[in-house]
Amino acid sequence: MRQFFVFIKCDLGKTYEVAAELVDRLEEARQVHSISGAFDLLAHFAVAADADIGRFVTQKVQTIPYIKDTQTMLCFNAFTKDKGLGED
């Protein structure tokens, strides 16, 4: 399993629509958060070990309507286990 994060900039007023599409359309989306700063969303994805992350981002993420820009961060190692923290 390969994990990575994508910072996503959305068209004005469309952040919630983009987040809903990511969650509904992509089973690889583990978490999607609204954030502050230069980007509107931070999405955590997990794909098969042999998956092409570049193709995944350009063909599945960037094609979602109202996405203006993305920045992808690859993960090398996980130093903690997923603690499965519940919703607040």
C-alpha positions as CSV (number, residue, x, y, z in Angstrom):
1,M,0.0,0.0,0.0
2,R,1.3,3.4,-1.0
3,Q,0.0,6.5,0.9
4,F,0.2,10.1,-0.1
5,F,-1.4,13.5,0.6
6,V,-2.8,15.9,-1.9
7,F,-3.3,19.6,-1.1
8,I,-6.2,20.9,-3.2
9,K,-7.2,24.4,-4.2
10,C,-10.9,24.8,-5.2
11,D,-12.8,27.4,-7.1
12,L,-14.3,30.0,-4.8
13,G,-17.4,28.6,-2.9
14,K,-16.9,25.1,-4.1
15,T,-14.8,23.5,-1.4
16,Y,-17.7,21.4,0.1
17,E,-18.7,20.2,-3.3
18,V,-15.2,19.1,-4.1
19,A,-14.8,17.4,-0.7
20,A,-18.1,15.5,-1.2
21,E,-17.0,14.3,-4.7
22,L,-13.7,13.1,-3.4
23,V,-15.3,11.1,-0.7
24,D,-18.2,9.7,-2.9
25,R,-16.1,9.0,-6.0
26,L,-12.8,7.8,-4.8
27,E,-12.6,4.7,-2.5
28,E,-8.8,5.4,-2.2
29,A,-9.6,8.6,-0.2
30,R,-8.9,7.7,3.5
31,Q,-9.5,11.2,4.9
32,V,-10.5,14.6,3.5
33,H,-10.1,17.7,5.6
34,S,-10.9,21.4,5.0
35,I,-7.8,23.4,5.9
36,S,-6.7,27.0,6.1
37,G,-3.9,28.6,4.1
38,A,-3.0,28.5,0.4
39,F,-5.1,25.3,-0.2
40,D,-8.7,24.5,0.7
41,L,-8.5,20.7,1.3
42,L,-6.0,18.1,2.4
43,A,-6.8,14.6,1.1
44,H,-5.1,11.4,2.3
45,F,-5.1,8.6,-0.2
46,A,-3.9,5.0,-0.1
47,V,-3.4,3.0,-3.4
48,A,-1.9,-0.4,-4.3
49,A,1.8,-0.7,-4.1
50,D,2.2,-0.9,-7.9
51,A,-0.2,2.0,-8.6
52,D,1.1,5.0,-10.6
53,I,0.4,7.9,-8.2
54,G,0.9,10.5,-11.0
55,R,-1.8,8.9,-13.1
56,F,-4.1,8.6,-10.1
57,V,-3.8,12.3,-9.3
58,T,-4.0,13.5,-12.9
59,Q,-6.8,11.2,-14.0
60,K,-8.9,10.7,-10.9
61,V,-8.3,13.7,-8.6
62,Q,-7.6,16.6,-10.9
63,T,-10.6,15.7,-13.2
64,I,-13.1,16.4,-10.4
65,P,-15.0,19.6,-11.2
66,Y,-14.0,22.8,-9.4
67,I,-10.5,21.7,-8.6
68,K,-8.1,24.6,-9.6
69,D,-4.7,23.3,-8.4
70,T,-3.1,20.4,-6.5
71,Q,0.2,19.7,-4.7
72,T,1.1,16.1,-3.9
73,M,3.2,15.0,-1.0
74,L,4.5,11.4,-1.0
75,C,4.9,9.4,2.1
76,F,8.1,7.4,2.7
77,N,7.6,5.7,6.1
78,A,4.9,5.7,8.7
79,F,6.4,5.9,12.2
80,T,3.1,5.4,14.0
81,K,0.2,3.1,13.5
82,D,-3.2,4.4,12.6
83,K,-4.7,4.9,16.0
84,G,-8.3,5.1,14.6
85,L,-9.2,8.1,16.6
86,G,-12.9,8.7,16.6
87,E,-14.9,11.7,15.5
88,D,-15.2,14.6,17.9
